[in-house]
């Protein structure tokens, strides 16, 4: 059984067709990178997968739970609130802009949802938080506030926060796009280190060497459709002209 299935997904913003009949699958523990030019629909696909946007039509499933499917008119209809609540516990999302609460320290940012959503005792939540901060190389920053951290450190806190809820799949939406180039490497290194947790990851990224090295599967999108999919080797060595044109600008690092 796949952890995530999106089938025949379509999404428009007014007259703009952003997603045009896209289907993807993610298995347990699988690392999937989604690459492609700006405006290809990558981030919109992630936002649809994480319920930040609604599908116009298509099917969205997490494991055996149907989140959305078409009615008789071909329009996507969503499941009841209880099902959606259960599904939201399956995944975590790391944003481009960190989205940390500025008035909370690092440990509070990481543990808030563990205490208030999962209802775990504070002592247990704080142990989870401190263990994750250690994994992120931030064990000495628990009492710091976001403004006291670099962008790379803030993004690592955001990753720890997402992991604290023990998701089965972690989504990353351009996790290094808001960082200075010298901070990008530290965040990519942390994401690579998560492979030993054996959770699925879906990563929208413009870091081509990173996508090639970390991925079990790569999906190349352009103009709202999936152009190529397969192993990193298959996609990065594709003869597809659209794919080759896109990768041409990254020749120096591939």
C-alpha positions, 0 to 999 in steps of 0.5 A: 500500500502506498503512503500517499496517492494523488491521481488525476489531480487538477487545480486552477486559479481562475483561468490559469491551469496550474495542475493538469491531470497529475498523478504521483505515488509515495511509498513508506520510507521513500524519498521523492524529489520534485524538480522543474522550472518556476511556475511548473506547479510544484509548490501547488502540488505540495499545498494540495497534498497538505490540504493548504489548497483544495483540488478542483478534481482528482483523488487524494489518499493517505494509506487507506484514508480517502481525503478527496475524490470526485463526485458524479459531476467530476468535482473533488469532494473532501472527507469529513472533519474527523478523517481530515484531522486523522490525515493531518497527523500523518504528515509534516510540512517544512516551509520556505520561510520557517514560520517560527513563532517569534515570541517563543524560544526554540524549545517552545516552538518545537514542543508546542504542537506535541503538548497542545495537539498530541496532548503529551505531558510537558516533560515527555514533549521537552525530551522529544524536543531536546533529542531532536535539537541535538540531532539538528546540532542545536542542543545549545540553542533551546532557550534562544529566540528565532531572531537570535538564530541564523536562517539555517538554524531557524530552518533546522528548528522548523525541521525539528518541529515537524519531526516532533509529531512523528509524521510518516511523511515529511514535505519540504517546499524549497527548504533552502530558497530563503537562505544565503548560499553559505547556509544552504549546505548545512540544511541539506546536510541535515535533510540527508541525515534524516534518511536513517529515520526511515520516514518518507520525504517529498522535497520540492527543490532547485538543488539538483545535485542534492536531488540526484544524490538523495532521491529514490524517485525524481519527478520532473514537472513543467507547465503543470504536468509530469514530464519525466519520472523514475529513479534519479539516474533515469531522470537525470540521464533522460533523453527528453528534450524538455528535461535536457534543456532544464538541466542544461543550466546546472551542468557545472554542478551535475 
